[in-house]
Amino acid sequence: MISIIVPTYEEAENLPLLVRAVEDALRGMGEAHEVLFVDDDSRDGTEEVCAELAKAHPVRVLVRKGKRGLATAVIEGIEASSGEIIVVMDADLSHPASAIPTMVERLKRGESDFVIGSRYIEGGSTHGGWTPFRKLNSRLPVILAKPLCPLEDPMSGFLALRRADMPDTARLSPVGYKIALEIFVKGDFKKPVEIPIHFGERQLGQSKLSFKEQLNFLRHLGRLYAYKLGLGAAS
C-alpha cells in the first residue's frame, strides 16, 4: 500500500481536487493507496470535506488539537499511516500528483531509497510568476543546507521513501516546515534520487509561509548542523 501524507491547515477548497489528482495518477498501477490528511484544527470545514470524500475514496483525516506545524504533522501522519511506501506532498496543488508513480517505481525497483521531486534539476521548473525575491527565498535555504545534503532541492517538500527506511520518529525533532531535510539528515539513505517536477502555483487558499516560519527554518538548520557535528542539539 502507498500512504500519501498531506499536512493541512485551512486547505478545504483544495482537498477534493488533490484526491482526484492522486487517483488519476495512481490509476492503472495496481497499488492500493490511502490519502491521510493531517489537519491542524482548521476552521474552514476541512474535517467535513474529508468525511464526505471518505464516502467514496480511501481518505482519512487526523485532526490535531492545540498543535501547529507542517513537519510535526507529517511525522504524526507517518506514524498513523499503513503503507509500506510513504509519499509526502503539500495540499495546495503545487506538487504534481502525476509524479507519484515514477517516485514509487524508483523505490520498488531498488533504484533509490529516498526520492525527491525537484524543481532545480534538469527538466524541473517553477511557476513563471515568481518574483526575484521569491526565487531567492526558495534557493537560499538550499544553499545553506548544501553541506548537510547533496540534493539540489531537499526543500521541495515532495518526497517518497519506504517505511522500512524511515528513521525512528523518536529521533526526529523538526522546527517549522522542512521535514524532508530532517528525515534525510537523520536517516541512513544510500541512494537518494531527484526526479524533475513542475512546481505549480497555488490556485485556491492562502500561503502559510511567514517570516516566523523562515526564522524557524534557520533554527532548524542550526540544530541539524549541531546534530551532524555530534553536538547533540538536534537529538
PAZAPA-4460 file (N, C-alpha, C; in steps of 0.05 Angstrom, whole numbers, plus 32768, in hexadecimal, padded with zeros to 4 digits):
% residues 235
    n_x    n_y    n_z   ca_x   ca_y   ca_z    c_x    c_y    c_z   seq   type   mol
   8011   7FE8   8000   8000   8000   8000   8011   8019   8000     1      M     A
   8007   802E   7FF3   8014   8048   7FF3   8005   805A   8005     2      I     A
   8012   8066   8019   8005   807A   802A   800F   8095   8022     3      S     A
   7FFC   80A6   801B   8002   80C2   8012   7FFB   80D4   8029     4      I     A
   800F   80E0   8035   800C   80F1   804D   800A   810E   8044     5      I     A
   7FF4   811B   804B   7FF0   8137   8043   7FEA   8148   805B     6      V     A
   7FFD   8158   8065   7FF6   816B   807B   7FE5   8181   8071     7      P     A
   7FD1   8189   8081   7FBF   819E   8079   7FB9   81B2   808F     8      T     A
   7FB5   81CA   8087   7FAA   81DF   8098   7F9A   81F2   8086     9      Y     A
   7F80   81F1   8088   7F6E   8202   8079   7F73   81FF   805B    10      E     A
   7F71   81E6   8052   7F75   81DF   8036   7F5C   81D1   802B    11      E     A
   7F45   81D5   8037   7F2D   81C5   8030   7F27   81C6   8012    12      A     A
   7F2A   81DD   8006   7F23   81E0   7FE9   7F34   81CE   7FD7    13      E     A
   7F4D   81C9   7FDF   7F5F   81BA   7FCE   7F5C   819C   7FD1    14      N     A
   7F50   8192   7FE7   7F52   8176   7FEC   7F43   8164   7FD8    15      L     A
   7F2B   816B   7FCF   7F1F   815A   7FBA   7F2F   8159   7FA0    16      P     A
   7F3C   816F   7F99   7F4C   8170   7F81   7F65   815F   7F84    17      L     A
   7F70   815F   7F9C   7F88   814F   7FA1   7F82   8132   7FA1    18      L     A
   7F6C   812A   7FAE   7F64   810D   7FAE   7F60   8104   7F91    19      V     A
   7F52   8114   7F81   7F4D   810C   7F65   7F67   8109   7F56    20      R     A
   7F7A   811C   7F5A   7F94   811B   7F4C   7FA4   8102   7F54    21      A     A
   7FA3   80FB   7F6E   7FB1   80E3   7F77   7FA6   80CA   7F6B    22      V     A
   7F8B   80C8   7F6A   7F7F   80B0   7F5F   7F84   80AE   7F41    23      E     A
   7F83   80C5   7F33   7F8A   80C4   7F17   7FA6   80BB   7F12    24      D     A
   7FB9   80C4   7F23   7FD5   80BC   7F20   7FDA   809F   7F26    25      A     A
   7FCC   8094   7F3A   7FD1   8079   7F42   7FC0   8064   7F33    26      L     A
   7FAD   806D   7F24   7F9C   805B   7F15   7FAD   804A   7F02    27      R     A
   7FAA   8030   7F03   7FBA   801F   7EF1   7FD3   8014   7EFE    28      G     A
   7FDB   801E   7F15   7FF3   8014   7F22   7FEE   7FF9   7F30    29      M     A
   7FD5   7FF3   7F37   7FCF   7FDB   7F45   7FD8   7FDB   7F62    30      G     A
   7FDA   7FF3   7F6D   7FE3   7FF7   7F89   7FCC   8003   7F9A    31      E     A
   7FC6   7FF6   7FB1   7FB4   8003   7FC3   7FC1   801C   7FCF    32      A     A
   7FB0   802F   7FD6   7FBC   8048   7FE2   7FA8   8054   7FF6    33      H     A
   7FB2   8065   8006   7FA2   8075   8018   7FAD   8092   8017    34      E     A
   7F9B   80A5   801B   7FA3   80C1   801E   7F9C   80C9   803A    35      V     A
   7FB1   80CF   8049   7FAD   80D6   8065   7FB2   80F4   8069    36      L     A
   7F9D   8103   806D   7FA0   8120   8073   7FA5   8124   8091    37      F     A
   7FB9   8132   8097   7FBF   8138   80B4   7FBA   8156   80B7    38      V     A
   7FA5   815C   80C5   7F9B   8178   80C6   7FA0   8184   80E1    39      D     A
   7FAA   819D   80E0   7FAF   81AC   80F9   7F97   81BC   8102    40      D     A
   7F80   81AD   8105   7F68   81B8   8110   7F5E   81D0   8101    41      D     A
   7F5C   81CD   80E6   7F51   81E2   80D5   7F34   81E8   80DC    42      S     A
   7F2C   8201   80D7   7F11   8209   80DB   7F03   8210   80C1    43      R     A
   7F0C   8204   80AB   7F01   820A   8091   7EF0   81F3   8086    44      D     A
   7EEA   81DF   8096   7EDA   81C9   808D   7EEB   81B1   8083    45      G     A
   7F05   81B2   8088   7F16   819C   807F   7F0D   8181   8088    46      T     A
   7F06   817E   80A1   7EFE   8164   80AC   7EE5   815A   809E    47      E     A
   7ED2   816C   8099   7EB9   8164   808C   7EBF   815C   806E    48      E     A
   7ED0   816B   8061   7ED7   8164   8045   7EE4   8149   8044    49      V     A
   7EF6   8143   8057   7F03   8129   8058   7EEF   8113   805D    50      C     A
   7EDC   8118   806F   7EC8   8103   8074   7EB7   80FD   805C    51      A     A
   7EB1   8112   804C   7EA2   810D   8033   7EB2   80FE   801F    52      E     A
   7ECC   8106   801C   7EDD   80F8   8009   7EE0   80DA   8011    53      L     A
   7EE1   80D5   802B   7EE6   80B9   8034   7ECF   80A7   802D    54      A     A
   7EB8   80B1   8025   7EA1   80A0   801D   7EA7   8092   8003    55      K     A
   7EB8   809E   7FF3   7EBD   8093   7FD8   7EDB   808E   7FD2    56      A     A
   7EEC   8096   7FE4   7F09   8095   7FDE   7F18   808B   7FF7    57      H     A
   7F30   8080   7FF4   7F40   8077   800B   7F4D   808E   8019    58      P     A
   7F3C   809D   8027   7F45   80B6   8034   7F41   80B4   8052    59      V     A
   7F54   80BD   8061   7F51   80BF   807E   7F5B   80DB   8086    60      R     A
   7F52   80E4   809D   7F5B   80FE   80A8   7F62   80FA   80C5    61      V     A
   7F79   8105   80CD   7F82   8106   80E8   7F83   8123   80F1    62      L     A
   7F71   812B   8103   7F70   8146   810C   7F80   814A   8125    63      V     A
   7F93   815C   8124   7FA4   8162   813B   7F99   817A   814A    64      R     A
   7F93   8176   8163   7F89   818C   8173   7FA0   8199   8183    65      K     A
   7FA1   81B4   8181   7FB5   81C2   8190   7FD1   81BF   8186    66      G     A
   7FD5   81B6   816D   7FEF   81B3   8161   7FF0   81C2   8147    67      K     A
   8008   81C9   813E   800B   81D7   8125   8027   81D2   811A    68      R     A
   8028   81CD   8100   8043   81C9   80F4   8043   81B3   80E0    69      G     A
   804C   81B9   80C8   804C   81A6   80B2   805D   818D   80B8    70      L     A
   8075   8192   80C2   8088   817C   80C6   807E   8168   80DB    71      A     A
   8074   8172   80F1   806A   815F   8106   8051   8151   80FC    72      T     A
   8041   815F   80EC   8029   8152   80E1   8031   813B   80CF    73      A     A
   8045   813E   80BF   804F   8128   80AE   8058   8111   80BF    74      V     A
   8067   8116   80D4   8070   8100   80E5   8058   80F1   80F1    75      I     A
   8044   80FF   80FB   802D   80F2   8107   801E   80E2   80F1    76      E     A
   801D   80ED   80D9   8010   80DF   80C3   801E   80C5   80BC    77      G     A
   8038   80C6   80BB   8048   80AE   80B5   8043   8099   80CA    78      I     A
   8042   80A1   80E4   803E   808E   80F9   8022   8082   80F8    79      E     A
   800E   8091   80EE   7FF3   8087   80ED   7FEC   8079   80D3    80      A     A
   7FFE   807A   80BF   7FF8   806F   80A5   7FFD   8051   80A4    81      S     A
   7FF5   8044   808E   7FF6   8027   808C   8008   801D   8076    82      S     A
   8010   802E   8063   801E   8025   804B   803B   801D   804F    83      G     A
   8045   800C   803E   8061   8005   803E   8071   801B   8030    84      E     A
   8064   802A   801E   8070   8040   8011   8062   805A   801A    85      I     A
   8072   806E   8021   8068   8087   802B   806E   809D   8017    86      I     A
   805A   80AC   8010   805D   80C4   7FFF   8054   80DC   800F    87      V     A
   8063   80F1   800F   805B   810A   801D   8059   8120   8008    88      V     A
   8042   812E   8009   803E   8144   7FF6   802D   815A   8002    89      M     A
   802E   8171   7FF7   801F   8188   8001   8002   8187   7FF7    90      D     A
   7FF1   8195   8005   7FD5   8196   7FFF   7FCD   81AB   7FEB    91      A     A
   7FDF   81BD   7FE4   7FD8   81D4   7FD4   7FD9   81D0   7FB6    92      D     A
   7FDD   81B6   7FAD   7FDE   81AF   7F91   7FF7   81B8   7F83    93      L     A
   800B   81C1   7F92   8025   81C9   7F85   8035   81B0   7F7D    94      S     A
   8032   819A   7F8B   8040   8181   7F84   802F   8171   7F70    95      H     A
   803A   8169   7F5A   802B   815A   7F46   8027   813D   7F4E    96      P     A
   800E   8135   7F53   8009   8119   7F5A   8011   8106   7F44    97      A     A
   8013   8110   7F2C   801B   80FF   7F15   8037   80F4   7F18    98      S     A
   8047   8100   7F2A   8062   80F6   7F2E   8064   80DF   7F42    99      A     A
   804E   80DA   7F50   804F   80C5   7F65   8056   80A9   7F5A   100      I     A
   804A   80A0   7F43   8052   8086   7F39   8070   8083   7F34   101      P     A
   807C   8097   7F28   8099   8096   7F23   80A9   8094   7F3E   102      T     A
   80A1   80A3   7F51   80AE   80A3   7F6B   80AC   8087   7F78   103      M     A
   8094   807C   7F77   808F   8062   7F83   809E   804C   7F74   104      V     A
   809F   804D   7F5A   80AE   8039   7F4A   80CB   803A   7F50   105      E     A
   80D7   8051   7F54   80F3   8053   7F5B   80F9   8044   7F75   106      R     A
   80E7   8046   7F88   80EA   8038   7FA1   80E6   801A   7F9D   107      L     A
   80D1   8012   7F8F   80CB   7FF5   7F8C   80E1   7FE7   7F7C   108      K     A
   80ED   7FF4   7F69   8102   7FE7   7F59   811D   7FE8   7F68   109      R     A
   811E   7FF4   7F7F   8137   7FF5   7F8E   814B   8009   7F83   110      G     A
   8142   801B   7F72   8154   802F   7F66   8159   8046   7F7A   111      E     A
   8148   8048   7F8E   814B   805E   7FA1   813F   8055   7FBC   112      S     A
   8148   8062   7FD1   813C   805E   7FEB   8130   8079   7FF6   113      D     A
   8133   808E   7FE6   8129   80A9   7FEE   8125   80B9   7FD5   114      F     A
   810C   80BE   7FCE   8106   80CC   7FB4   80FA   80E8   7FBA   115      V     A
   8105   80FC   7FAD   80FB   8117   7FB0   80F2   8121   7F95   116      I     A
   80DB   812E   7F94   80D2   813C   7F7C   80E1   8157   7F7C   117      G     A
   80F0   815C   7F67   8103   8173   7F67   80FB   8188   7F52   118      S     A
   80FD   81A0   7F5B   80F9   81B7   7F4A   8112   81C0   7F3C   119      R     A
   8129   81B7   7F47   8143   81C3   7F3F   8156   81B1   7F32   120      Y     A
   814D   819A   7F27   815D   818A   7F15   8153   818D   7EF9   121      I     A
   8162   8182   7EE6   815A   8185   7ECA   813E   8179   7EC6   122      E     A
   812D   8188   7EBA   8111   8180   7EB6   80FE   818A   7ECB   123      G     A
   8108   8193   7EE2   80F8   819F   7EF7   80F2   81BC   7EF1   124      G     A
   80DD   81C6   7EFD   80D6   81E2   7EF9   80C3   81EC   7F0E   125      S     A
   80C0   8206   7F0F   80AD   8213   7F21   809A   8225   7F11   126      T     A
   8085   822D   7F1E   8072   823E   7F10   807F   8258   7F07   127      H     A
   8079   8261   7EEF   8087   8278   7EE4   8081   8292   7EF1   128      G     A
   806E   8293   7F03   8067   82AC   7F10   8077   82B3   7F29   129      G     A
   808C   82A3   7F2F   809B   82A9   7F47   80AB   82C3   7F45   130      W     A
   80AA   82D3   7F5A   80BA   82EB   7F5B   80D7   82E4   7F61   131      T     A
   80EA   82F7   7F5C   8106   82F2   7F64   8109   82EC   7F82   132      P     A
   80F9   82F9   7F92   80FA   82F4   7FAF   80F1   82D8   7FB6   133      F     A
   80DC   82CF   7FA9   80D3   82B4   7FAE   80E7   829F   7FA5   134      R     A
   80F4   82A4   7F8E   8108   8292   7F84   811F   8291   7F98   135      K     A
   8128   82A8   7FA2   813D   82A8   7FB6   8135   8299   7FD0   136      L     A
   811C   829E   7FD7   8111   8292   7FF0   8110   8273   7FED   137      N     A
   810E   8269   7FD5   810D   824D   7FD0   8129   8241   7FCE   138      S     A
   813C   824F   7FC1   8156   8244   7FBC   8169   8247   7FD3   139      R     A
   8166   825C   7FE3   8179   8261   7FF9   8179   824A   800D   140      L     A
   8162   8240   8016   8162   8229   8029   8171   8211   801E   141      P     A
   816E   820C   8004   817D   81F6   7FF7   819B   81F9   7FFA   142      V     A
   81A4   8212   7FF5   81C1   8218   7FF7   81CA   8214   8013   143      I     A
   81BA   821E   8026   81C2   821C   8043   81C4   81FF   804C   144      L     A
   81B3   81EE   8040   81B2   81D2   8049   81C4   81C0   8039   145      A     A
   81D2   81CA   8025   81E2   81B9   8013   81F6   81A7   8022   146      K     A
   8204   81B1   8036   8217   819F   8044   8209   8188   8052   147      P     A
   81EF   818A   8057   81E1   8175   8065   81D5   8160   8052   148      L     A
   81D2   8168   8039   81C2   8157   8026   81CC   815C   800A   149      C     A
   81D2   8146   7FFB   81DD   814A   7FE0   81C7   8151   7FCB   150      P     A
   81AE   8150   7FD2   8199   8154   7FBF   8196   8172   7FB7   151      L     A
   818C   8176   7F9F   8189   8191   7F95   8170   819F   7FA0   152      E     A
   815C   818F   7FA9   8143   819B   7FB2   8137   818C   7FC9   153      D     A
   8146   818A   7FE0   813A   817B   7FF7   8124   818A   8004   154      P     A
   811E   81A3   7FFB   8109   81B3   8007   80EF   81B2   7FF8   155      M     A
   80ED   81A2   7FE4   80D4   81A3   7FD4   80BC   8199   7FE3   156      S     A
   80C0   8188   7FF7   80AA   817E   8007   809B   8166   7FFB   157      G     A
   80A4   815D   7FE4   8097   8147   7FD5   80AA   812F   7FD5   158      F     A
   80A5   811B   7FE6   80B8   8105   7FE9   80AA   80EB   7FEB   159      L     A
   80BA   80D6   7FE6   80B0   80BA   7FE9   80C6   80A9   7FF4   160      A     A
   80BF   8096   8005   80D2   8083   8010   80C3   806B   801A   161      L     A
   80D2   8055   801E   80C6   803D   802A   80C5   8040   8048   162      R     A
   80B0   8036   8054   80AD   8037   8071   80C5   802A   807F   163      R     A
   80CF   8015   8073   80E6   8007   807E   80FF   8018   8080   164      A     A
   8100   802D   806F   8118   803E   806F   8114   8057   807F   165      D     A
   80FC   805B   808A   80F6   8073   809A   8105   8073   80B4   166      M     A
   8114   8088   80BB   8121   8089   80D5   810C   8088   80EB   167      P     A
   8114   807F   8102   8102   807D   811A   80F7   8099   811F   168      D     A
   80DD   809B   811F   80D1   80B6   8123   80D7   80C2   813E   169      T     A
   80DF   80B2   8151   80E7   80BC   816C   8100   80CD   816A   170      A     A
   8110   80C9   8154   8128   80D8   8150   8124   80F2   8141   171      R     A
   810C   80F6   8137   8106   810E   8127   80FC   8124   8139   172      L     A
   8107   813C   8135   80FF   8153   8144   80FF   816C   8133   173      S     A
   80EE   816D   811E   80EF   8183   810C   80E2   819C   8117   174      P     A
   80EB   81B3   810E   80E0   81CC   8114   80D7   81D9   80FA   175      V     A
   80BD   81DE   80F7   80B4   81EB   80DE   80A9   81D7   80CA   176      G     A
   80B2   81DA   80B1   80A4   81CC   809B   80B6   81BC   8089   177      Y     A
   80D0   81BA   808E   80E2   81AC   807C   80E7   8190   8085   178      K     A
   80D3   817F   8083   80D4   8164   808E   80E6   8152   807D   179      I     A
   80E8   8156   8063   80F9   8144   8052   8116   8146   805B   180      A     A
   811F   815E   8061   813B   8162   8069   8140   8153   8083   181      L     A
   812E   8155   8096   8130   8148   80B0   8132   8129   80AC   182      E     A
   8120   811E   809C   8120   8101   8097   813A   80F8   808A   183      I     A
   8143   8108   8076   815B   8100   8068   8174   8100   807A   184      F     A
   8177   8116   8089   818E   8119   809A   818F   8103   80B0   185      V     A
   8178   80FC   80BB   8178   80E9   80D1   8173   80CC   80C7   186      K     A
   816F   80C8   80AE   816D   80AD   80A3   8187   80A3   8099   187      G     A
   8186   808B   808D   819E   807E   8083   8199   8077   8066   188      D     A
   8198   808C   8055   8190   8088   8039   81A9   8087   8028   189      F     A
   81AA   8071   8018   81C2   806D   8007   81BD   8075   7FEA   190      K     A
   81A4   8075   7FE2   819F   807A   7FC5   8189   808F   7FC2   191      K     A
   818E   80A8   7FCB   817A   80BC   7FC6   8178   80C4   7FA8   192      P     A
   8160   80C9   7FA0   815C   80D0   7F83   8148   80E7   7F82   193      V     A
   814D   80F9   7F6E   813A   810E   7F69   812E   810A   7F4D   194      E     A
   8114   810F   7F4C   8106   810E   7F32   80FB   812A   7F2C   195      I     A
   80FC   8132   7F13   80F3   814E   7F0D   80D5   8150   7F0F   196      P     A
   80CC   8167   7F1B   80B0   816D   7F1D   80AC   818A   7F15   197      I     A
   8094   8190   7F0D   808C   81AD   7F0A   807D   81B4   7F24   198      H     A
   8087   81C7   7F32   807C   81D1   7F4B   8067   81E6   7F44   199      F     A
   804E   81DF   7F47   8038   81F0   7F3E   8032   8207   7F51   200      G     A
   8022   8219   7F48   8019   822F   7F58   7FFF   8228   7F67   201      E     A
   7FFE   8231   7F80   7FE5   822D   7F8F   7FCE   823B   7F80   202      R     A
   7FB7   822C   7F7E   7FA0   8236   7F71   7F8A   8240   7F85   203      Q     A
   7F88   8231   7F9B   7F74   8237   7FAF   7F81   8239   7FCB   204      L     A
   7F74   8248   7FDD   7F7E   824B   7FF8   7F96   825E   7FF9   205      G     A
   7FA2   8260   8010   7FB8   8273   8015   7FD1   8264   801F   206      Q     A
   7FE8   826F   8017   8001   8263   8020   8004   8266   803E   207      S     A
   8011   8251   804A   8016   8251   8067   8032   825A   806D   208      K     A
   8043   825F   8059   805E   8267   805E   805F   8283   8069   209      L     A
   806D   8286   8080   806E   829F   808D   808B   82A5   8096   210      S     A
   8091   82BD   809F   80AB   82C4   80A9   80B2   82B2   80C0   211      F     A
   809F   82AC   80D1   80A4   829A   80E8   80AD   827F   80DF   212      K     A
   80A1   8274   80CA   80A9   825A   80BF   80C5   825B   80B4   213      E     A
   80CC   8272   80A8   80E7   8274   809E   80FC   8274   80B5   214      Q     A
   80F5   8282   80CA   8107   8281   80E2   8108   8265   80EE   215      L     A
   80F2   8257   80EE   80F2   823B   80F7   8104   822A   80E7   216      N     A
   8105   822F   80CC   8117   8220   80BB   8134   8224   80C4   217      F     A
   813B   823D   80C9   8157   8242   80D2   815D   8234   80EC   218      L     A
   814A   8234   80FF   814E   8225   8118   8151   8207   8112   219      R     A
   8140   81FD   8100   8142   81E1   80F9   815D   81DA   80ED   220      H     A
   8166   81EB   80DB   817F   81E7   80CD   8196   81E6   80E1   221      L     A
   8196   81F8   80F5   81AA   81F8   8109   81AB   81DE   8119   222      G     A
   8193   81D4   811F   8191   81BB   812E   819B   81A3   811E   223      R     A
   8196   81A3   8104   81A0   818D   80F4   81BE   818E   80F0   224      L     A
   81C9   81A6   80EE   81E6   81A8   80ED   81F3   819E   8107   225      Y     A
   81E6   81A5   811E   81F0   819C   8138   81EF   817D   8139   226      A     A
   81D9   8172   812E   81D6   8155   812E   81EC   8148   811D   227      Y     A
   81F1   8153   8106   8206   8147   80F4   8221   8149   8101   228      K     A
   8226   815E   8111   8240   8162   811E   8242   8153   8138   229      L     A
   822C   8145   813F   822D   8135   8157   822A   8145   8170   230      G     A
   821E   815D   816E   821B   816E   8186   8202   8169   8195   231      L     A
   81F0   8158   8189   81D8   814F   8198   81C1   8162   8199   232      G     A
   81C3   817A   818D   81AD   818E   818F   8194   8185   8180   233      A     A
   8197   8174   816C   817F   816C   815C   8178   814F   8162   234      A     A
   8180   8144   8177   817A   8128   817D   815E   8125   8188   235      S     A
***
